């Protein structure tokens, strides 16, 4: 991968047993994105899917498309995620995934968006530890594969995580991944390092950190603060800079100019893959625009880059705008 990197070198702060996960982003880190991304870049150890929901019958999952047909992409293990507050639905999902060959599913208790949270789903479940406890009781001992949880520090308050941690500690959870924000923040404001630090001592489960890792300096800071944490989930940082997992692992990278060339090939391949998936509908441009909302941050003049793409309406306009971006702006990620 990269096609240009002859060797991999670890620095002292990234232990070999530490892992980096791709965070799930609804509508962005799709099956297509993961397939193309893993054919170009390296450094990720596990891929989490955006959430599945409305699993009314096991057969309904057959209609979910390619997202549940590959247990690995680019040789990397895939973890399907479910958004639910119904134990029977989670059990159906787990059984289906086990039969497909997946080794783990993940329960989404982190989605911050009000339309989800107001129904006590995603991070909206976090103020109700008793209800989570009842669900987990129905799951204990009944799943054939690992069951991990991704959550936030709470929905209304970061104090909500502490009674919930006590619940999680009682159940068969293979790993807890915590985004160190509350749901009400969405993705604004700062992560709460102090509260997450308290979790490190209180949590009896394998624990992974998520939130605001955009650079090696960010990773160094969190790694130094949370020395007992082995696993790290990155989302927006990877979407901005696809090389980030390799940077965190201190792999040798191509030159900046070679990086820019590779990024151009990557976004072109991704665009063509979405055109194929959408049967050449213009929706492919909308999907790419959403991704460019992140990727533009790694170019000089991010707002100009994004604006030039946002106004495109046809395939020709989009392709010409992308060519102009790579011709006129510098790739500045490092």
C-alpha positions in Angstrom: 0.0 0.0 0.0 1.0 3.5 -0.9 3.1 1.7 -3.5 6.0 3.8 -2.5 6.9 2.8 1.0 9.7 0.2 1.4 9.7 -0.1 5.2 7.7 0.6 8.4 9.4 2.1 11.4 7.7 2.4 14.9 8.7 5.2 17.2 8.9 4.6 20.9 5.5 6.2 21.8 3.5 3.8 19.6 3.7 0.4 21.1 3.4 -2.5 18.6 0.4 -4.0 20.5 -1.6 -0.8 20.1 -4.3 -0.7 17.5 -5.9 2.0 15.4 -9.6 1.8 14.4 -11.6 3.6 11.7 -14.5 5.3 13.3 -18.0 4.9 11.7 -19.5 7.9 10.0 -23.0 7.5 8.7 -23.0 8.2 4.9 -19.3 8.7 4.7 -17.3 5.6 5.8 -19.5 3.4 3.6 -18.6 -0.1 2.2 -17.4 1.7 -1.0 -15.2 4.2 1.0 -13.7 1.4 3.0 -13.0 -0.7 0.0 -11.2 2.1 -1.9 -9.4 3.5 1.2 -7.9 0.1 2.2 -6.6 -0.4 -1.4 -4.6 2.8 -1.1 -3.5 3.4 2.5 -2.3 1.4 5.5 -2.1 1.7 9.3 -5.7 0.8 10.2 -6.3 -2.4 12.3 -10.1 -2.5 12.4 -12.9 -1.0 10.3 -16.2 -0.2 12.0 -19.3 0.2 9.8 -21.8 2.9 10.1 -24.8 1.7 12.1 -27.4 -0.7 10.9 -30.9 -0.4 12.3 -34.5 -1.6 11.8 -33.6 -5.3 12.0 -37.2 -6.4 12.2 -36.4 -9.9 10.8 -33.1 -11.6 10.1 -34.1 -11.7 6.4 -34.3 -7.9 6.4 -30.5 -7.8 6.7 -30.2 -9.5 3.3 -31.5 -6.2 1.8 -28.7 -4.1 3.4 -26.4 -4.7 0.5 -22.7 -5.2 0.4 -22.1 -3.7 3.9 -22.6 -7.1 5.5 -21.1 -9.3 2.8 -17.4 -8.8 3.6 -15.8 -9.8 6.9 -12.6 -8.1 5.7 -11.8 -5.3 3.4 -8.2 -4.8 2.2 -7.4 -7.7 4.6 -8.6 -5.7 7.6 -11.4 -7.0 9.9 -14.8 -5.3 9.6 -17.0 -4.8 12.7 -20.7 -4.2 11.9 -22.4 -1.7 14.2 -26.0 -1.7 15.3 -28.2 1.2 16.6 -30.9 -0.3 18.8 -32.6 -0.2 22.2 -34.1 -3.7 21.7 -32.3 -6.8 22.9 -34.1 -9.1 20.5 -33.0 -6.9 17.6 -29.4 -7.0 18.8 -29.5 -10.7 19.1 -30.9 -11.1 15.6 -28.2 -8.9 14.3 -25.5 -10.8 16.2 -26.7 -14.1 15.0 -26.8 -12.9 11.4 -23.3 -11.5 11.6 -22.0 -14.6 13.3 -23.3 -16.8 10.4 -21.7 -14.5 7.9 -18.3 -15.0 9.6 -17.9 -11.7 11.5 -16.1 -12.0 14.8 -17.5 -8.9 16.5 -20.5 -6.5 16.5 -20.6 -3.1 18.1 -23.5 -1.4 19.9 -23.8 2.3 19.0 -24.4 4.3 22.2 -22.7 7.3 20.8 -24.7 8.8 18.0 -25.3 12.4 19.1 -28.0 13.6 16.7 -31.3 14.7 18.4 -33.6 12.7 16.1 -31.8 9.6 17.3 -31.0 10.5 20.9 -34.6 11.7 21.6 -35.7 8.1 21.1 -33.3 6.8 23.7 -31.0 5.4 21.0 -27.3 6.2 20.5 -26.1 8.6 23.1 -29.7 9.2 24.2 -29.5 5.9 26.1 -26.7 7.1 28.3 -28.9 9.0 30.9 -30.7 5.7 31.5 -28.3 3.1 32.8 -31.1 0.9 34.2 -32.5 0.4 30.7 -29.1 -0.4 29.3 -28.6 -2.9 32.2 -31.8 -4.7 31.2 -30.8 -4.9 27.6 -27.3 -6.2 28.5 -28.8 -8.8 30.9 -30.7 -10.3 27.9 -27.6 -10.5 25.8 -25.2 -12.0 28.4 -24.2 -15.5 27.4 -26.2 -15.5 24.2 -23.8 -14.1 21.6 -21.5 -16.3 19.7 -19.2 -13.4 18.8 -17.6 -10.5 20.6 -19.8 -7.6 21.6 -18.2 -4.2 22.0 -19.8 -0.8 22.8 -19.1 2.7 21.4 -20.4 5.5 23.6 -19.9 9.1 24.6 -19.4 10.5 28.1 -23.1 11.2 28.3 -25.8 13.0 26.4 -26.7 15.9 28.7 -23.7 15.7 31.1 -20.4 14.0 31.4 -21.4 12.7 34.8 -23.7 10.3 33.1 -20.8 8.0 32.1 -20.0 7.0 35.7 -23.2 5.0 36.5 -23.1 3.6 33.0 -19.5 2.4 33.4 -20.6 0.5 36.5 -23.3 -1.2 34.4 -20.8 -2.0 31.6 -18.4 -3.5 34.1 -21.0 -6.1 35.0 -21.6 -7.5 31.5 -20.0 -9.5 28.7 -18.5 -6.6 26.8 -15.3 -7.2 24.8 -14.2 -3.6 24.5 -15.5 -0.1 25.4 -14.8 2.7 22.9 -15.4 6.2 24.4 -15.7 9.4 22.4 -14.7 12.0 25.1 -17.6 14.4 24.4 -21.2 14.5 25.4 -24.0 14.0 22.8 -25.2 17.6 23.1 -21.9 18.8 21.9 -22.2 17.0 18.6 -18.6 17.5 17.3 -18.2 21.1 18.8 -16.2 22.2 21.8 -13.4 20.3 23.3 -13.0 16.7 24.4 -13.0 16.2 28.2 -9.6 14.6 29.0 -10.2 14.9 32.7 -13.3 12.8 32.7 -11.9 10.2 30.3 -8.8 10.0 32.6 -11.1 9.0 35.5 -12.6 6.3 33.3 -9.2 4.7 32.8 -9.1 3.8 36.5 -12.8 3.0 36.9 -13.4 0.9 33.7 -12.7 -2.9 34.1 -13.0 -3.5 30.4 -10.5 -3.1 27.5 -10.8 0.6 26.8 -10.3 2.6 23.6 -10.1 6.4 23.2 -11.9 8.4 20.5 -12.0 12.1 19.8 -9.9 14.9 18.2 -6.9 13.0 17.0 -6.0 15.0 14.0 -2.2 14.8 14.1 0.8 13.0 15.6 1.1 15.8 18.1 -2.6 15.1 19.2 -1.9 11.4 19.5 1.3 12.0 21.5 -0.7 14.2 23.9 -3.5 11.7 24.5 -1.1 8.8 24.6 1.0 10.5 27.3 -2.2 11.4 29.3 -3.7 7.9 29.0 -0.8 5.6 29.2 -2.9 2.5 30.0 -5.0 2.8 26.8 -3.9 0.5 24.0 -6.4 1.2 21.3 -7.4 4.4 19.5 -10.3 5.2 17.2 -9.9 8.0 14.6 -12.6 9.5 12.3 -12.5 13.1 11.2 -8.7 13.1 11.4 -8.5 10.2 8.9 -11.1 11.8 6.6 -9.1 15.0 6.5 -5.8 13.1 6.0 -5.9 9.5 4.8 -2.3 9.1 5.7 -3.0 9.7 9.4 -2.9 6.1 10.6 0.5 5.6 9.0 1.7 8.8 10.5 0.6 7.7 14.0 2.4 4.4 13.5 5.5 6.3 12.2 5.5 4.5 8.9 7.8 6.1 6.3 5.7 8.2 4.0 6.0 9.4 0.4 7.2 12.9 -0.2 4.5 15.7 0.0 4.3 15.9 -3.8 3.9 12.1 -4.0 1.3 12.2 -1.3 -0.7 14.8 -3.3 -0.5 12.5 -6.4 -1.7 9.6 -4.4 -4.6 11.6 -2.9 -5.6 12.6 -6.4 -5.7 8.9 -7.5 -7.6 8.0 -4.4 -10.4 10.6 -4.7 -10.7 9.8 -8.4 -11.0 6.1 -7.8 -13.5 6.8 -5.0 -15.6 9.1 -7.3 -15.7 6.5 -10.1 -16.6 3.8 -7.6 -19.6 5.9 -6.4 -20.6 6.6 -10.0 -20.7 2.9 -10.6 -22.6 2.2 -7.4 -25.2 4.8 -8.1 -25.5 3.8 -11.8 -24.1 7.1 -12.9 -26.7 9.2 -11.0 -25.6 12.7 -9.9 -26.0 11.5 -6.3 -22.4 10.4 -6.6 -21.3 14.1 -6.6 -23.3 14.7 -3.4 -21.5 11.8 -1.7 -18.1 13.2 -2.8 -19.0 16.7 -1.7 -19.7 15.4 1.8 -16.3 13.8 1.9 -14.5 16.9 0.5 -15.9 18.8 3.5 -13.3 16.9 5.4 -10.5 16.4 2.9 -10.4 20.1 1.9 -9.0 20.8 5.4 -5.6 19.3 4.3 -5.2 21.7 1.4 -4.0 25.3 1.4 -7.1 27.6 1.5 -9.6 24.9 2.7 -12.6 27.1 2.3 -11.8 28.0 -1.3 -11.2 24.4 -2.1 -14.5 23.3 -0.7 -16.4 26.2 -2.2 -15.1 25.4 -5.6 -16.4 21.8 -5.3 -19.7 22.7 -3.5 -21.1 24.6 -6.4 -20.6 21.8 -9.0 -23.8 20.3 -10.5 -22.6 18.0 -13.3 -19.9 15.3 -13.6 -17.9 17.5 -15.9 -18.1 20.5 -13.5 -17.0 18.3 -10.6 -14.1 16.7 -12.5 -12.9 20.1 -13.7 -13.1 21.5 -10.1 -11.1 18.6 -8.7 -8.4 18.9 -11.3 -8.2 22.7 -10.5 -7.8 21.9 -6.8 -4.8 19.7 -7.4 -3.4 22.1 -9.9 -3.8 25.3 -7.8 -3.6 24.3 -4.1 -0.9 22.6 -2.0 -1.4 19.4 0.0 -0.4 20.4 3.5 -1.2 17.5 5.7 1.7 16.0 7.7 
